[in-house]
């Protein structure tokens, strides 16, 4: 499922529109999310309906605040608001009232798209993309259903709980630069460096490629006036035509969504989302120009539009959107769609490669541990009474082949494997290379239909596996080749009693 299907923006089928949930999590057809085995138990997601991009993570007054794209009225994309959740540990969450909603007649009347949150002059500030319907000659997004104009907007927090926001009445950046044949203009990333405030906005140039446009806040403007400088970085289109009648500039590589730029170690890093995947670059930033030196794929699976922030202890923490991979009719009927990834800590290796691992706070979910050693040609089987599991395999070496299968009724539903001889990992139907000296371990998190797998710190793959049943799903682990590996399998606790991932306050 793409992040935004512009052929259907703000329009819903009758089935999708009817799949709305009440405060107790029951759909119009009487199905309860509390009894949905596909729904995650310890990943953050709203009590019901659609979520996508993480927005504006920030630590304020002793709490972590994470915002996200939310459709409060249906379990399909559209009517974009900013949902809001708070936590003291980035794992256990409390749902808060909606932070941003479209204002009728304004520049965000058709939706509040993604953005950043920063502290400016002692006050939390959100910078985000607003969209409204306009004639086609004024649009920055054009398709067969809607013509939308994107602009960058600002809102200031007026209470310590960050539940009240006052919008600046006019756009802080009304349009992309005139001389660029822009393919889009959204998702601002904002930071402070060298005594000034900077912003990049995701964009692209038609028939050329995606880019991130660099801006600098004008002095004494309170972040309300910005000066365009030049593209911070740019890419090339892939030459692939999107099937059908619409030309999708994201899938052709002509549009970069959700750019994220930050300093990490002795490198600067750029993340951007395009072609339904997330790419990273690391390199040098001097003279307001970024020079990438290494690049790669952030996650090989269902993972998109990530957003990072600097935690109070100096760690760079990243969240990403885990989209649905099943048909829209199915998740619309289920009454919920999308989930937030577990928090990931980013590092840069000595060679400049971007690395990541689950934040240590995730360990607080662990309950019971089963530790065992798996020897050559040995198989270990375990029946999962709940679809909440962490598996950690360490001591893997070259010459060994490790395979994990999830099986039901004697049939393999999904598997993940590492081949130490060839240096190839497989996650479901996806295969990719791993360097064994960087991948001495496999760490896997199963949560309903979500599986996040980490191959050391070097590679990750997020999968969606639907139809697993507690009490009927068997975890089978096999080792081939000389020697042994050490395994720890943990039962993980849910973060709420009813799969609503927190107590939703009354409206």
N, C-alpha and C positions, 0 to 999 in steps of 0.2 A: 504493500500500500504506500503510495507516494505521500510526501508531506503535505502537498497541496495539489489537488486535482482541479485545475482551473476550468475544466469543462463542466464542473458541477459546483463551483463556488457558491456558497450560501443558498443552494437549492437542494432539496432532499426528496427522496422517494417517499411514498406513503408509508412503506414498511419502516424506513429509517426514522421518519418523523414520529411514528407511534412508539418507538422503543425508548421511551423516557422512563426514568426511575423516580420513585418517591423517596422521601427522607430515610425510609427503612431499607432501601436497596432493592425493591421489588419492581420488576418491569411490568409493562402494560399487559403482558401475557401471563403474569403471575410467577415468573421465574425469579428466584432469589439468588443474588450474587454470593450469599453465604454458603450456598450449596453448589456452586459452580467450580468443579475441579480445575478448569482451565485458568481461573482467575488467581493471580499471585497473592501470597499471604504476607510476604515481608518486603516486597518492592513497593515504593510509593506510587499510588495512583488515586484519582479522585473517587468518591463514593460511587459514582455512576457517570455514564456518558463518556465523551471523547476527551483525550488529552494528547498533546504532542510536545513540542520543544520545551526543554527547561529554559527558564528565563531568569535573569537577574539574581543569581545566588549572592547572598550577602550575610555577614555576621553583624548583628546589631543588638545592643543592650543585653548581651548574654545569650542570645539565641541565633541559630541558623535559620534564615528565611530562604525558601526556595519557591519561586513562582514558575508557572508553566502555562502553556497554551491550553485553553479549555473551551469546549462548547458545552455550556450548561444546560442545553435544551435537547440534545440528541447525541447518540453514540456514533456519529459520523462527523467528518470535518466540516466546519463552518461556524459562523457567528463567534469569531474569536474574542475571548476574554482572557484576562490573566488570573488563573487560579493561584492559591497561596497556601503554603503549609509551613509550619515551624517545628523546630526540633532542638534538643540540647545536645544530641550526639550524631546527627546526620543519618540515623537509622530508624529511630522511633519518632513518628510524626503526629502532629496535631493539625487537622484541617482548620483553616481560617476562612473568613468571608472573602468573596471575590475582591481582588485588589483593583483591577481596571476593567471597565466595561465600555463599549462603544457609546459615544455621545451623539444623539440624533442631530443631524444638520451640521456636524463638525467634520474635521479632516479625518477622524477615526470612526465615522458613522458606520462603515462597513466592516470594521474589525480592528482590534488592537493586536498587531503582530508582535514578533519577538524583539528582544532588546536586552539591556544591561541595567544593573543597579549599582550606584556608587554613593559614597558619602562626600558631599560637596559643602564646604563651609559649615560643617557640623550637622548637616541635614541629609537624610537619605533621598536620593533622586533616581527616578526611573527615566531612561531614555529608550524609546521604543518606536516602532513603525506603525503609523496609522494609515488606514486605507479608506477610500470612499469611491462610490461609483461616479464616473464622469463620462463625457463624450469621448469617443475613441481617439480623437486628436490630442486629448490631454492625458491619456492613460499611460502608465508605465508597465502595466500588466494587461495584455490583450489576449482574448480567447473567444471561442464561439458563444460563450454564455454571458460574460461580464467584461466590462472595461473598468479597471481600477487604477486609481492614482495613489502611489505610495509617497509618504513624506515622513520625516523624522520628528518626533514629538517628545515632550518632557512633562513629567509629573513629579511633584514634591510631596514627600511624606509629612503628615501633620500630626501624627501620634506615634508613641514609642512602640506600639504593637504593629505598626505598618499596615493597619487596616483602613486608614483614611489617606487619600491622595488627592491633591489639588492639581489639575491639569493647567499647563501654560496654554493660553488661548490660541496662539498661532503656532504653526510649525517652526521648529528651530532650523530645519533645512527643508525647504519646500519642494525641491526637485533635484534630480541628478544634474551634473554639469551639462550645459547646452551642447557642447561640442562632442559629446559621447552618444553614440547610437545605443542607448542603454537597453538592456534586456530585463532590467529589474532594479530595485533600489530599496533594500530592506535589511533588517537585523543588525542594528548598530552595536558595535563593541567599543567601549569607552575605557580609557585609563589615564593616569597622571604620571608624567615622566618629565624630567629636566625642567621643572617649574612651570609646566603647561599641561593642559588637558587635550587629549587626542582622541580621535574616533576613526574607525574604519566602518564602512557600510558595504554589505554584499551587493555586487552588481555584475555586469558583464557587457560586452560589446558584441552586437549581432554579427554573425559570420566570422568572429575572431576568437572570442573565448571569455571565460569568466574572469572576474577581478575583484579586488578589495580596494575601495576608494578611500584615500587618507584625507582627513580633515583636522584642523587645529581650531580650538575655541578662541574667539577673539578676546582680547584682554578686557577684564572688568565687565564681561557680558553675562555672568552668572549662568554659563553654559547654554545661553539662549541664542547666540550668534556664532556661526562657524565659517571658517575660510577653507575652501577646497584647495588642496595642494597637487596631488597626482595619485595614480594608482600605487598602492603599497606593493602589490604583487599581482601578477596576472598569469593566465594560462591559455591553452589552445582548445578549440572545439575538437570533438572526437570524430566528426564526420558521420555520426550515426543519425539517421532521421527517425524521429519518434513515430511509431506506427499510428495510422489513423489520419484524421483530418487536421489535427492540431500539431503545431511544432512546439515541442516541449524544450525550452531553452536550458532547463536544468539537466535533463537527461542527455542533451547534446554537448554538455560542458560549456555552454555559452553563458551560464549564470552560476555564480557562487552564492550559496545561502549560508547564513549563520557563521560568518568568519569570527575567529577568536585569536587574538594576538597577545603574547605575553613573554616576559623574560623568565627563563628557567635555567638555573645554574649559570654557566657562562655563554648560554645561547639565547637567541630569541626563537620563538616557535609560532607558527601559524597553522590553525586548523580551519578547514572549510568543507562544506558539504555540497556535493554535486554528483550527478550520475547515480543517485541513490546510494552513495557511500561517503565516508568521511576520510579525507586525506590530511596528512600532517607534513609540515616542512620545518626543518630547523636550520639555523644559519646565523648570519650577522646582520645587525641593524646599525647603520651609520649614515650620517648625512640625510636622515629621513628616508632612507632606502633600505629595503630588506633584501638580502642576498641569500637565497636558500642554498644549502650545501648537502642536505640529505632529505629524503622524503619517503613516505610509505603510507600504508593503509592502517587507519586507527583500529578498526574492528572489521572482521571478515564476514559478519553476519547482519542481523536485523538491528542496526544501531545507526542513529542519524541525529543531526542537528545538536551536537553537544555544546555545553557551556561550562566554563571553568571560573574559579575565583580563588583568591588567596585566603586561606584560613588564618585565624589569629596566630597559630604556631608556625606559620611560614610555609605550610604545605600547599601545593597547587592541587585543588580538588576539582574533579571533572564529573559532570552528570551528562547522560545522553538519553534520548528518547528511544524506547524499544517499541517499534510499530507492530501492528498486526500483519500477519502474512496470510490469513485466511480471507475468504471472500467477504465483501462488505455486508452482504445480507446476513451473514452469520454473526458478525460482531454487533451489527445493529440490533439483531434479535436478542443477543445476549445482554445488551444494555450497557456495555462498557467497551472501551477500546484504548489500547496503548498503556504503557507503563514507564516509569522512570528506572534507569539503571541503578545499580548499587553505586555508591560514591567510589571513584577511582583516584588514586594518588599518582600524579605524573612526575617522572624523572627524566633526565637526559643522561645517557651513558657517556663514558669518557670519549667515545668515538662520535658523539653527537646524535645518537639514535634516541628517539622518543620512546620511553618505556612507561608502563603503568601497572598498578596492582590494586586490589581492593583495599580500601581504607581499613586501618586496624580496628576501627569502631565496629565493623561488621562482625568481628569475633564475638561480640556481646550476644549474638543470636544463638550461639552454640549451646546445646543442652547435653545430650548423651553422645559419647564418643565410642566408636568401635575401632580399635587399632589392630592391625594385622600386617604380617609380611607376606607378600605374594612372590612365590618362587617360580622358577622356569617351568613353563607349560602347565601352570596351575590356573584354576578358575575359581573365583570367589563369587557367590551369589547371595543377594540379600533382598528380601521382599519389603517394599516400601509401604509402610502403613499410612504415611502421609507424604504428599508431594512437596516436602520441604527438606532438602538435603544439601550438605556440603561434602565434597570429596576432595582430599588432598593426597596426591601421590608424589613422593620424593625419591631421589636416588636413581632416577632413570639414566641410563647410559647408552652409548652407541652399541649397536648390535642387538638391542632389545626392541620388541614391538609390543606396544601397550594398546589395549582395546577395551572400551567400555560400551556395553550395549544396554539399552532399556528395552525390556521385552514384556509382552503381554500375550497370554494364551499360547506360549511357545514361539511367538513371532517377534522378530526384532523391529521395534518401532523407530528407533533412532540410535545412532552410535557416534562415538568420537574416538580417534585413534592417533597414535604417534608412531612413526616408523623411524627408529634410530639409525638404520642403515642408509636410507634414502634421504633423511632430513625432511620428510613430508608429513604434515599433519592433516587429518580429515575431520571435519565437523559437519555431521549430516552429509549433505551432497557437496559441500564446499571443501576444496583442498588447497593448501598453501604451504610454502616452505617455512621451516623453522631451523634455526641454528642450535645444535644440541648444547654447545657451551653456554648459550643464553637461555636454554629451555631445559633445566634439570628437573622441572616439576610440572604437574598438571593440577590445576585447582578449578573445580567445577561447582556451580551453584544451581540447583534445581528448585524452581518455585512455580508450581502449577504448570502453565504452558511456557514459562520462561526458563532458559538455560544459558547462563553466562559462564564461558570457559576461558581460562587464562593459561597460556602456555609459557611458564616462567613469567618474566616481565616483558617479553619481546612481542608476543602476539596475543590477540584475543578474538573470540568469535561468539556472538550472541545468537541464539537460535530460538525459534518458536516451535513448540511441539504440542499439538492439540490432541485431546482424546486420551491422555494418560489417566489411569484410575487408581486412587489409593487402595491399598490392599490387594491389587491385582497387577501392579507394575513391579517387575523384578529388575534389580540392578546387577548386571553381570560384568565382572572385571576379569580380563585375561592377560597373561604375560607370556610372550614367546622370546626365546633367546637366553643367553647365559646370565647367571646372577639372580638378583631379587630386587624388589622395590618395597618401600614402606608406605602403607596406606592408613589414612585416618578418615573415617566416615562419621559425620556429625549429623544428628537430628537438629533441626533449627526451629526456633520458636516463632510463631506468627507475631506481628506487631499490632494486631487487634483481634477481637474475639469473633468478628463477623465479616472478615475480609474487606472491611471499609477502610482499613489502614489508618485508623484514628477516630476520634470522636468528633463528628461533624456538628458544629454549633448550630442551634436553632436560628432561623432567619427572622 
